[in-house]
Amino acid sequence: MLDTRFASPTLPRRLLWTWLALLALSQVADLLTTWRSLAAGLHEGNPFVAAALGAGNFGLYGLVKLLLVLALGIAVLGGRPVALNGARLVVAVFIVIALGNLLAPVLG
């Protein structure tokens, strides 16, 4: 019925769940460090996030983070290697962003 000769190998579920957890943690880290930076009087550099936060809508920002995790989580748990690679990239980028948020008040 289905020709699976070119199908990608099955990725271990534990690996997929691990990266999904790391994705969620990276988003929480970004959310919390953004909040901390704003509380320290710094300004948001991302114009889209700044617009949402400027309207006093931190909850919307949190909702966008949650939806990102859910959408990418569905793709990752589908077991496609390209989705896993995308999750890895998002985790790496948001870890760098969270670290930047942590260092911003110190570096001035």
URLINHU-V72439 format. One record per helix or strand of 3 or more residues. SS is the DSSP state (helix for helix, strand for strand). FROM is the first residue (numbers start at 1). TO is the last residue. If there is no record, write none. Layout:
((SS;FROM;TO) (SS;FROM;TO))
This chain:
((helix;13;39) (helix;47;54) (helix;58;77) (helix;81;107))
